[in-house]
Amino acid sequence: MKILVTGGAGFIGSHIVDSLLREGHAVAVIDDLSSGSRDNLPAGVPLHVVDIVDPAAVARAFAAEQPDAVCHQAAQMSVSRSVREPLFDAQVNCIGLINVLDSAVRTGCQRFVFASSGGVLYGDVTTPAPETTPANPVSPYGITKWVGERYLAFYAAEHGLSAVALRYSNVYGPRQNPHGEAGVVAIFCKKLLAGEPATINGDGHYVRDYVYGPDVARANVLALVAAPSQCGPGSLTSLNIGTGLGTDVVDLEALVRPAVAAAATARGRTVASPAPLHGPARPGDLRSNLVDAARAAEILGWTPQVPLAEGLALTAAWFADRAP
Ligand SMILES: NC(=O)c1ccc[n+]([C@@H]2O[C@H](COP(=O)([O-])OP(=O)(O)OC[C@H]3O[C@@H](n4cnc5c(N)ncnc54)[C@H](O)[C@@H]3O)[C@@H](O)[C@H]2O)c1
């Protein structure tokens, strides 16, 4: 199968590209490189440096590649930027999505997999939220992910597309950008490798469901190749992708710190491993968010394979290999 991965030069997208290539699929990528990097892509993968907001450029990339399926990861993914610039957020996450959907149906794609978000759809939940939890997005980013799923349902019904929305929990792993506001594991790894303390926002008792990036990539591959009897044409299937296990930021930091120290030691370096600092709480941060992925297990046969401690060790090792 030939799959076009938008946002394929980014963190999750590039793990999807790797998984697809391992499974023997042909892959092409659309990415404007606003946060992604060419270095995340294996040599030989065609990369169209295109802004998905530009319909003609998107159409040209589809015409050149003629994919069978689309995996749509490209997005404006900063919650705080969405609050500051809701118009920009909607341009990339709604108009950009519609441009990609239009080109997908015009070139005869059968399957469309979309990166949605359990975190922003379900809000504060203390037990793992199933997909039936009423959506309650409170940021423009959450609203555009929700609207994105509604557009997917429309295109599926109107054009017979088989659409799958994967509602990720908090994804972490190698290649995550440590410079943004999200990606606490990447941010902590970078700080600790520089010998600086991690900064925990507020009291740090914010519970999240951390899922390893390559596990999320595998869920995307399964969704892309699922039989029509599992993810049928003409409808949208929304599935949570997470572990259902909650970890608060204080406990997370206490796991990342020794993982980083061990990764540094294994490379002949010593890092100071200072205790964390506490900064101000971030306004609007949810106290608890975790997802129930039982439906993904039932429909796709997907379960997370990499436990948190192992994923943190692999992530720390990746960052340690690249530390100055
Ligand atoms: N990381 C998480 O915890 C998480 C959780 C829920 C959902 N998601 C979703 O997963 C997807 C991938 O996120 P990620 O964590 O890999 O982030 P990322 O920033 O690493 O990847 C996004 C990619 O999209 C590209 N991109 C952004 N705007 C674009 C545009 N206008 N045109 C073309 N390309 C554009 C970027 O250059 C980047 O390569 C996003 O849709 C995000 O909303 C991520």
The ligand as an ORCA input file, in Angstrom:
! r2SCAN-3c Opt
* xyz 0 1
  N       2.416     14.593     21.204
  C       1.278     14.344     21.840
  O       1.266     14.049     23.049
  C      -0.037     14.384     21.089
  C      -1.223     14.083     21.795
  C      -2.432     14.123     21.118
  C      -2.455     14.404     19.744
  N      -1.290     14.712     19.090
  C      -1.364     15.006     17.655
  O      -0.431     14.183     16.980
  C       0.022     14.826     15.783
  C       1.540     14.787     15.725
  O       2.062     15.510     16.849
  P       3.597     15.460     17.271
  O       3.633     15.356     18.749
  O       4.329     14.474     16.440
  O       4.047     16.942     16.905
  P       5.166     17.479     15.890
  O       5.137     18.974     16.017
  O       6.449     16.775     16.125
  O       4.576     17.022     14.479
  C       3.725     17.816     13.686
  C       4.330     17.870     12.293
  O       3.440     18.608     11.452
  C       4.183     19.557     10.704
  N       3.290     20.689     10.407
  C       2.784     21.593     11.301
  N       2.029     22.492     10.652
  C       2.034     22.155      9.339
  C       1.453     22.713      8.163
  N       0.704     23.828      8.215
  N       1.675     22.098      6.981
  C       2.454     20.981      6.905
  N       3.036     20.412      7.981
  C       2.832     20.995      9.187
  C       5.353     19.928     11.593
  O       6.459     20.458     10.887
  C       5.673     18.597     12.263
  O       6.603     17.848     11.509
  C      -0.590     16.233     15.836
  O      -1.738     16.230     15.016
  C      -0.962     16.436     17.275
  O      -2.035     17.345     17.427
  C      -0.081     14.705     19.725
*
